[in-house]
Structure formats: structure tokens, C-alpha cells
């Protein structure tokens, strides 16, 4: 019978888990170093900025929808 201390979830031993962990860290570090593409950064800026018609509240918009 195998030593339960050397087995992780799914039957992976500590060495295999460690190798997977190192590979995942290396992949993650590479992605982080790449940064955010300019088009995504621009999209994020647009989503974070208030809409151009933000001066009117939803209540005002409902009152001024032309159904007076």
C-alpha cells in the first residue's frame, strides 16, 4: 500500500505537485510581465469613466422621454 503522506489530492505525490506548482508560477509570472494590451487598457478607461449623459439621473431621463 502507498504511503498516504506522499499522496495529494487525486493521487499525485509531493514531487509531482511541486513540479506542477513551479510550472504554474512560471506561466503566471510570464503573463503578468506581458502587461495589459493598449486596446484593453483603453476599454477599461472607457468603462471606468462616467457616461457622457451622466448629468441626468434615471428619474430625469424617465420624465424627459417625450411622453409628457
Secondary structure, DSSP 4 states (H G I P E B T S, - for coil): ---GGGB-GGG-BHHHHHHHHHHHHHHHHHHHHH---HHHHHHHHHHHSPPTTTTS-HHHHHHTSS--
